[in-house]
Amino acid sequence: MIVDKIRFAAELLPVAKRAFDLAAEKTLRLNGRWDCEKGSPVITVAGQYTSRSWTQWTQGFQYGNGLLSFELTGNPALLRSAKENIVQHMAGHVTHTGVHDHGFNNISTYGHLRRLMLEGKTLFHEGELLFYELALKASGAVQAARWTDLPGGEGYIYSFNGKHSLFIDTVRTLRICGVAHLLGHSLLGEQDRHISLLARLLVHAKTSAKYNIYYGEGRDRYDSPEVQGRTVHEAIFNPASGAFRCPSSQQGYSPFTTWTRGLAWAILGFAEQLEFLRSLGANEFGVNGVGERDESIAVLERAARATSDFYMRQGSALDGICYWDTGGPNLHLLDDWKLKPADPFNDFEPVDASASAIAAQGLLRLGSILGVDGQSYTQAGLAIAEKLLQEPYLSIDPDHEGLLLQSIYHYPNGWDYTPKSARIPCGESSMWGDYHLLELILLITRIADGRYYTFFQTDGTKVQS
């Protein structure tokens, strides 16, 4: 991508306001008509949200959209609807032992409710606060219990595919372990053994950085220096011996190309964990103290920089918007696709704007972490956000239930809707795409206001805009 000019967060506020006003209307209408017996809304088909039974990983985004829209607009109906739905429908997600994505569902709901209360945006009630915190503690412990040990002190939270499977997505869901740790919680194992949630977070993040990210060091014949930062969706291990077996991909084109939403999860997840680790004192890290803290930060910063650089140089089109996979087999038919803006209405390979929204937030966070040295990431994040906040990515049609258009779920499985007038999926939304566009908007409004926003802080710390 090429950043064509210097941007400031405050300049995006008018288009951001249009987007969150649209989000408030669409969220209230969807929650009003949705039947939870059908599962949770996942993707739109001809503009209407539908479920897709795999796992209910998007329900937290549905109600999280309401909480973010309330925060941005102040409409009490959004808060009321979100709280009612969270109480009625989210408890099962807290104790769900079959998934790796607790941070998606429960930070997006209980986490936001706790943050809003502590920031004074909702009425303080001690009983409610303890309810939110208990949910976060339990969720963090349940996620951390899905553990595969590897030799040499490595290990990971295994995906819903089984104990052999390390998903890059999980880096972004580690937030739940971080919050639970800050609340003083740990996982109790056999014979009451206390297992540190911070330790599980650290080990998982570093294992992901080692096996899911490629650094141009010749790990395989496709790991060349010019594609440093290439990200694999899934790393496969032999859980009996702990041996790494091979890269894999569930939703990308191949193990040797980069599924761009997986890349985006890495960009945002590593940046958020860097923010979290840098906020902790050395005493949090046990016997190794400062050494372990510094070593962990170095590993995660390397992964965050590599994946962000790959997105900007290899993974996106000229305007910073990405196609669904950098190795899509028909991308060559688009003639130098990296040297021109993305075209969501082409005939060959779909754009995935949801990946771009996730990546944009990660780039902004990495830019904030690095300060002066991170300006290129900050400017890239703002440029992508500006593009997403206008057509053909922002859904301004009141009859279309989505907010962010041109989102792709599972292209290999054929789960995405192709309009009759098109040859590939386009013009549709996803619940995670809508949610992450709203998170991106919240971050931009906070930066413009001189206050920063993280998943673990609640004090509105002043930062440089």
N, C-alpha and C positions, 0 to 999 in steps of 0.2 A: 504494500500500500504506500501511497504518497500522501503526506499531510500538506495540504496546499496553503495553509495560513495558520497563524497563531490564534487560538481560541481561548476564551475564558468561560468558566462555568456560568457566570451570571448572564452571559449572552444567550444561553440556552433556556433560560427560565420561561420566556413566553411560549415556546413550543412544548416545553415540559408541562406547563399548566394545561395546555390544550389536551395533552395526552392523559394526564391524571384526571381531568374532568370527564373525558371519555371513559376511562377505566372505572370511575365511580358509577356511572350509569350502567355500563355493561355488567359490572359485578353484581349490582343489586338485581338486575333483571335475570341474570343466570341463576343466582341463588334462589330467587323467587320461584323459578319454574323447575329447578333440578330435583329429580327423584333419586335419593341416595341408594335406594334399593337396586338401582341400575349400575352401581359402582360410582367411581368418581369421574368427572369430566377430564378428558385427556387431550383430544385433538378435535378440530372442527372439520365437518364435512359439509360442503356447500354453505359455510357460514354458521353452522349450528354445532355446538359442542356435543360430542359423543363419548362414550366410555370405550375403553379398550382393555379387556381383562388380561393382565399380565401380572402386575402387582399394583396396588392402589397407592403408588408413590406420588401422585399428583394432588391428593385430597388436601394436603397441607398448603399447597400453592393456591388452591381455590379459596380457602378461607384466609390465607395470608394476603391474597390480593385485596380482600376486604379491609384488613388491618392497615395495609400500606396506603390504600385509597383513603381510609379515614384519616390517617396521619397527614396526608397531603392536602385533603380538602376540608377536614373538620366535620364532615357529615355524620351525625350520630347514628343514623340508620345503618351505616356500614359497620360501625363498631358493634352495635346491637346484634345484627345478623351474624357477624363473624363469631362473637362470643357464644351465642346460642348454638351454632353449628359445631364449634370446637368442643363444647361441653357434651353435646349429644353424640358426636361421631368420631372424635379423635383419640379416645382412651385406648382403643385397640392398637393404635400406632405406637403408643408408648411402650407396650409390652410385646410388640411384634418380634418374634424370634427368627423370622424367616427372611429378613431383608437386611441390606447393608445401608439403607438410605434414611436412617433416623434423623439425621440433620436436615434433610429436605423437609420432611413432614413436621417435625416438632419444633425446630428453631423458627420455622415460618409461622407457627401458631403460638404455642406457649412462650417461645422465646420473645416474639414481638409483644405479646401481651405483658410480659414481665418488664420489658424495656420501656414500653409506653407508660406503664404505671410509675416506674422509678424516675422517668423523665418528667413526670407531672402532666402528661397528656391525657391521662385518665384518672379517675378518683382513686385515691389510695385506700386499699382495704387489706389489712394484714392477712386475713384468711385467704383471700383470692391470691395474694402474692405467694403464700406458702403452697397453695394448690399448683400454681404454675411452676414453682421451683421443684416440687416433688416430681412433677411430670418430667421435667428436664433431667433431674438426677436419675430417675429410673430409665429414661430413654438412653442416656449416655452409657449407663452400665450394661443395658441389654445389647446395644450396638457393640460395645467393647468385648462382650462375651463371644461374639462370632469370630473366633481367633484361630489362626493357623500359625504355629511356631515354625520357624526356619532355623537352620544352623547359624551359629555366629551371632546370636542375639537378634536376628531379624525376625520379621513376622508381619502379619497383616489381618485386617478385618475382611473376611472372605465374602464374596458377593452371593447373591441368591442363586447363582449357578452351582455353588458347592465349595467345599474346602480347598479345592485346587485353584480357585479363581480369584485373582486380584484385579478389580476394576479401578480404572483411573477416576471414575465418577466419585468414588468414596472419599477422595481428598477433600471435596467440598462438603461432605457430610460430617467430617471430623469435628466441625464446630460444636456438635452436641457433646462430644467428650470434653472439649475445652470448657464449655459452660458448666457442665456437671463437676468438673475438677474445681473450678472457681467457687462453686457452691459447697465445697468441702466433701464431695462424695467420692467413693471408690467402689470398685467391683469386688464383691466377696466371692471367693472361690472355695475349693474344697478345704475343709477343716478351718473355715473362717479366714483363709488367706486373703489379705488385702492386696488388690491389684490396682496399681495407679492408673487412672484414666489419662493423666498427662503422659505417662510412659507409653501407653498403648497408642496415643495420638502421635507421639514422636516417632516411635518405631514404625508405625504404619506409613507415616508421611515419608520417612527416609527410605523405606523399602520401595514405595511407589516411585520416588525420585530415581532410585537405582534401576528398577526393572521396567517401568512404564515409559521412561523418558530416555531418548537416545541423544548422545552428545558428540556424534561424529568421530567415535573412537574405534570403529571397526568391529562392533559386537556381532554384526552379520554383514553380508556383502552389500546391504542397502544402507548401512550406518556410515554414511560419508560426511565429511566436514561441511559440505554445502547444505545439508539438511539437518544440521544440529538443532535439537529441539523437537524432532519428530516424536510423536506421541502415539503409543499403542493403547488401544482400548482395554485389553485384557492381557495379563501375564499369567501363564499356566505353570503350575508347580505340581510335583509329585508330593502329595501331603504325607505320604508314609516316610519318605526319605528327606523331604524338604528341598529336593533338587529343582532348580528352574528348568523347565522343559522347552517352552517356546512362547513367542508372542501370538496373540489371537485377537479377533475382533468379532463382536456380536452384531454391531450396527454399522460398522464401516465397510469399505470395499474389500480390504485385505489387511492382514497383520503387518504389511510392509508399506502401507500408506497411512495417512492420518485422517481419521474420522474427526471432523472439526469440532463437534460438540464435546468429544472427549478431550481434545486439545484445550477447549475453553474451560472445561471443568478444572483442568490442571492449572491454567493461568490464574483463575480466580481462587481456587483452593490453596495453592501454594502461597499466593499473596496474602490471603487471609490468615493462614497459619503463621506466616512471618510476622504480621502485625501482632498476633496473639503472643508468640514467643518473645518478641521484643518488649512486650509489656510486663513480662514476668521477671522477678528477681532471680539471681543465681541460686538462692536458697531453695527455690521451687524444684530444682533439678537433682536433688538428692546428693549422693556421695561425690559425684563428679563436678557439681557446682558450675562454676564459670566455664570450665572446659566443655562440658556437655552442651551448655547453652550456646556457646559460640560455634561449636561444631555443627549443631543442629541448624542454626541460623544459616551457616555457610552452605550446607547441603540444600536447604530449601530455597535460598536465594539463587543458587546456581540453576535449579530447576525452573524457578519462576522467570528468570532472565532468558533461559534457553527457549522455553515454550513461548514466551511473549515475542522474542525475536523471530522465532519461526512463524508465528502468526502474521507478523507485520511484513516479513520478507518473502515467505513461501506459501502461507496458508490462506491469504485473502486476495481479493481483487484490488484494483487500483484505489477504490473508495473505501477499503477496509471491511467490506462485507464478504463473507465466505460462502463458498459452495459446500455441499454436505460432506465431501471427502476430497482431500488433495489429490487422490489418485483415481477419481471417478473416471471410468473407462472411456467416456465420450467427451471429456473436457478438451481433448485435442481438437475437437470439431468446433470449439468456440474461438479458435485462432488467437493465441496469446492472451488467454483469459486474465492473467495477472496484470496486464498492461492496459486494461480498460475497466470501467465500472462493472460491477456484477449485474447480470441480467436475469431477474427471477422468472421472466417469461420466455426464456430460450427453449429450444426443442430437445436439449440433450442431457443436461444435468441440473438438478434442483439446487437452489440457494437454500441455506439454513440460517435465517436471521436470528433464530433463538441462540445459536452458537455465537453469533456476533454480539448479541446483548450481554451474554455471560462474559465473553472475552473483554468487552469494553469496560465492565466494572473491574475486572482483574487488572487491566492495564492502568486504570486510574489509581487503584490501590498500590500497585507496584511503584508507580510514579510518585505517590505520596511517601512511601517508605524511603525511596532513594533520594528524595529532595531534588536538589539542583541536577544531580546526575540522572534523574528519572524523567526529565522534561519530555523526552521523545515518547515515553510511554503515556504520560499524561495527555499530551496533544493527540496521540493516536486514539486514546479512549474517548476524548471529547469529539473528535472527528467522526468516529463510528456512531456515537450517541446522536449527534446532529443528523446523520443520515437516517438512522432508525426512527427518528421523531418526525419524519415527514413521509408522504406517499412515495413509493408504493409499499412502504413497510408499516406505517401507522394506519390502523383501520379506522377510518372516519365514518364509515357506513353504520348508522345506528342499528340496522338489521343484522349486521354481522356480529356474532357474539365475541369474537376474538379482539384483542388489542394490537398485538404484533403479528403482522402477516408474513408470509413466506417462511414458515416454520416446517421443519421435517422431523418426523418421529423415527420411523424404521424403514428406510428406503429398500434395503434388501428383502425384507419380508412383504413389501407391497402394502403397508398399512396406511399410506398417505393418499389423500384424495386428489385425483386428477380431473379437473373440469373437462367437460365435453369439448371445449374449444382449444384444449391444450394437449401436449404430448407427454408432459411430465407434471408431477405435483407442483402446485403454486397457489398463492392467494389464500392460504389457510393458516390457522393459528394453533398454538399448543398452550396448555396451562402453564408449563414451566417458562415458555417464552414470554407470555404476558407478565408472569410474576417477576422474572428477572429484568424485564424492561422497567417495571415499577421500582425494583430495588436500585437499578441504575439511576432512575430519576431522583429517588430519595437521596442517593449519594451526591448527585450533582447539586441538588438544592442545598444540602448541608455544606458542601464546599463553598458554594456561592455565598452562604450566610456566615462563613468563617467558623463553622463547627463541623467536626468530623463524626462519622458514624461507623461503628464496628459491631460485630455480633456479640462482643463481650463487654463493651463499655456502655455506661448509661448516664454519663455526666455531661455530655455535649462538650467535650474538650475543645478549646479553641485551637485552630490550626491556621496556617497561612493559606489563603485562597489563591 
